[in-house]
Amino acid sequence: MKNWQIELLYDGECPLCLREVNFLRSKDRGRGLVNFVDIAQPDYNPQDHGDVSFEDAMARIHAVKADGTVIKNVAVFREVYEVLGIGWLYAPTSWPIIGPLVDRIYDFWADRRLSWTGRPSLAEILAQREKGMCANGDCALPVASGSEANN
């Protein structure tokens, strides 16, 4: 049974993302309205979170509503802030002119977030994650045997 109204998928290794999550947690005040899910955890399972892949969640912020609807980008902030009773802070992002401008600013930020926070590229993070998952026996891709690898 879900007690939360929205599930926020965030990158727990991003310092700016963590700052925002900590702010939102303080606004939630333990009510459990928002389920915060750190996608950087090795046990992140897309099937448990709206089928949002790790790669998609790293590229753009996503959230899952209690009814299973997946949303992304600035709409996530609008919804989460609304659930927490502070929707007025993001209300202007749905207005004409301001909304599209904020969307473009978010896209610009999201495309550069990793490098601006001193992190490897998304491709490098994905490779590291897959390598770590394969080392734990959780690799989804079949590993070719020696004879198959030579063919």
PERADA-V733142 format. One record per pair of residues at least 24 apart in sequence whose ideal C-beta (glycine too) atoms are under 8 Angstrom apart, sorted by the first residue. I is the first residue (numbers start at 1). J is the second residue. Records with the same first field share a line. If there is no record, write none. Layout:
I=J ; J
This chain:
2=35 ; 66
3=32
4=32 ; 33 ; 34 ; 35 ; 66
5=33 ; 34 ; 65 ; 66 ; 83
6=33 ; 34 ; 35 ; 63 ; 64 ; 65 ; 66 ; 79 ; 80 ; 83
7=34 ; 35 ; 36 ; 37 ; 49 ; 50 ; 63 ; 64 ; 65
8=34 ; 35 ; 36 ; 37 ; 61 ; 63 ; 76 ; 80
9=37 ; 39 ; 49 ; 52 ; 57 ; 61 ; 62 ; 63 ; 64
10=36 ; 37 ; 38 ; 39 ; 61
11=38 ; 39 ; 40 ; 57 ; 58
12=38 ; 39 ; 40 ; 41
13=40 ; 119
14=113 ; 114 ; 117 ; 119
15=117
16=113 ; 117
17=61
24=80 ; 84
27=84 ; 85 ; 86
28=84
33=83 ; 84
34=80 ; 83 ; 84
42=129 ; 132 ; 133 ; 136
54=126 ; 129
55=122 ; 126
58=114 ; 122 ; 125 ; 126
59=110 ; 122
60=110
61=110
73=103 ; 106 ; 107 ; 110
74=99 ; 102 ; 103 ; 106
